[in-house]
Amino acid sequence: MSQAAAINTKLIDSLAQIILSLTDEEQQFLLQKIQHPALASEEIQRQREVLKRDIELGMEQLRQGDDHKPASTTDSR
């Protein structure tokens, strides 16, 4: 049993090193795979593309500033 525990410890150490060497994006992708293993890779890719578009849209809105705020936040009546 102690040999199996030693092997598992080595495996866990190796996995931790690999995970820590991943980029943030790769770590997020790995997390998705672990949390939702039943999702097809096509669905994950589709979700990533939607997220990228949402981020780009948000960045563009930030660049444009107050021009596109809802009336309720800019109207001080």
trRosetta pair geometry for C-beta under 8 A, 3 or more apart (Angstrom, degrees):
i j d omega theta_ij theta_ji phi_ij phi_ji
1 4 5.7 -54 -154 35 38 111
1 5 6.4 38 149 -19 68 105
2 5 5.3 -50 -146 37 38 115
2 6 6.3 42 152 -22 66 102
3 6 5.6 -51 -149 34 33 113
3 7 6.5 34 151 -19 64 104
4 7 5.6 -52 -148 36 33 112
4 8 6.3 33 152 -18 65 105
5 8 5.7 -53 -146 38 32 111
5 9 6.3 36 152 -23 64 104
6 9 5.6 -51 -148 33 31 114
6 10 6.6 31 153 -17 63 103
7 10 5.8 -55 -152 37 32 110
7 11 6.3 33 150 -20 65 107
8 11 5.4 -53 -145 38 33 114
8 12 6.1 34 156 -19 67 105
9 12 5.8 -53 -145 38 29 110
9 13 6.3 32 154 -19 63 106
10 13 5.7 -53 -147 37 30 113
10 14 6.3 30 154 -18 64 107
11 14 5.8 -57 -150 37 29 110
11 15 6.3 28 154 -17 65 107
12 15 5.7 -54 -144 38 31 111
12 16 6.2 35 155 -22 65 105
13 16 5.8 -54 -148 34 29 113
13 17 6.6 29 154 -18 63 105
14 17 5.8 -55 -152 34 31 111
14 18 6.4 29 152 -17 65 107
15 18 5.7 -56 -148 37 33 111
15 19 6.1 31 156 -19 68 107
16 19 5.8 -55 -143 38 29 110
16 20 6.1 25 159 -16 64 110
17 20 6.0 -59 -145 40 27 108
17 21 6.4 25 155 -21 62 110
18 21 5.8 -62 -153 34 29 110
18 22 7.2 42 149 -36 62 96
19 22 5.8 -43 -162 9 38 117
19 27 6.7 82 -174 -114 81 94
19 30 6.8 -157 -127 112 93 166
22 26 3.8 -127 -174 96 108 121
22 27 4.8 143 100 -58 122 77
22 30 6.6 18 155 -12 177 137
23 26 4.6 94 50 8 77 103
23 27 7.0 -138 94 -6 39 86
24 27 5.6 -55 -148 36 31 112
24 28 6.4 32 153 -20 65 104
25 28 5.8 -53 -151 34 31 111
25 29 6.5 32 151 -19 64 105
26 29 5.5 -52 -148 36 34 114
26 30 6.3 37 152 -20 65 104
27 30 5.6 -52 -148 37 32 113
27 31 6.3 37 152 -22 64 105
28 31 5.5 -51 -148 34 32 115
28 32 6.6 36 152 -21 63 101
29 32 5.7 -51 -153 32 32 113
29 33 6.6 32 150 -19 64 105
29 44 7.3 89 -145 167 83 130
29 48 7.7 8 -96 -86 97 133
30 33 5.6 -55 -151 35 33 113
30 34 6.3 30 153 -17 67 106
31 34 5.8 -56 -146 37 31 109
31 35 6.0 19 160 -10 67 112
32 35 6.1 -63 -139 45 26 102
32 36 5.8 -34 179 39 66 107
32 39 7.2 -58 161 55 98 145
32 44 5.9 127 132 -133 140 118
32 47 7.9 174 -145 84 150 141
33 36 7.2 -78 -123 64 15 67
33 37 6.3 49 175 -99 59 64
33 44 7.5 12 -74 -105 74 159
34 37 7.0 -1 -142 -59 18 91
36 39 4.4 32 136 -9 114 117
36 44 7.9 162 89 -84 121 105
39 43 4.9 -118 -174 80 94 126
39 44 5.5 105 127 -54 124 92
40 43 4.7 96 60 3 82 101
40 44 7.2 -150 96 -3 45 84
41 44 5.5 -51 -148 37 39 114
41 45 6.3 42 152 -21 68 104
42 45 5.7 -53 -149 37 31 112
42 46 6.3 35 151 -21 64 105
43 46 5.5 -51 -147 35 33 114
43 47 6.4 34 153 -19 64 104
44 47 5.7 -53 -149 36 32 112
44 48 6.4 35 151 -21 64 104
45 48 5.6 -52 -149 33 33 114
45 49 6.5 33 153 -19 65 103
46 49 5.8 -54 -151 35 32 111
46 50 6.5 32 152 -18 65 105
47 50 5.7 -53 -148 37 33 112
47 51 6.2 35 153 -20 65 106
48 51 5.6 -55 -148 37 31 113
48 52 6.3 34 152 -21 65 104
49 52 5.6 -50 -147 34 32 113
49 53 6.5 32 153 -17 64 103
50 53 5.8 -55 -151 36 32 110
50 54 6.3 33 151 -20 65 106
51 54 5.6 -54 -147 36 32 113
51 55 6.3 33 154 -20 65 104
52 55 5.7 -54 -149 36 31 111
52 56 6.3 30 153 -18 65 106
53 56 5.7 -54 -147 38 32 111
53 57 6.2 34 154 -20 65 106
54 57 5.7 -53 -147 36 30 112
54 58 6.3 31 154 -18 64 107
55 58 5.7 -56 -148 38 30 112
55 59 6.3 32 153 -20 65 106
56 59 5.7 -53 -146 36 31 112
56 60 6.4 32 154 -19 64 105
57 60 5.8 -55 -150 36 30 111
57 61 6.4 31 152 -19 64 105
58 61 5.6 -53 -148 35 32 112
58 62 6.4 34 153 -19 65 104
59 62 5.6 -53 -151 35 33 112
59 63 6.4 36 150 -22 65 103
60 63 5.5 -50 -149 33 34 114
60 64 6.5 29 154 -17 65 106
61 64 5.9 -57 -148 38 32 108
61 68 5.9 -102 -141 74 88 136
62 65 7.6 37 175 -70 35 39
64 67 5.0 -85 157 46 100 118
64 68 5.5 42 106 0 134 115
66 69 5.2 -32 -158 -9 64 120
66 74 6.5 118 -180 -99 106 120
69 73 4.7 -97 166 78 119 119
69 74 4.9 126 88 -43 120 109
70 73 5.4 83 65 9 80 99
70 74 7.4 178 89 3 40 92
71 74 6.1 -75 -142 50 35 95
71 75 5.1 26 168 -20 78 119
72 75 6.4 -45 -115 38 21 105
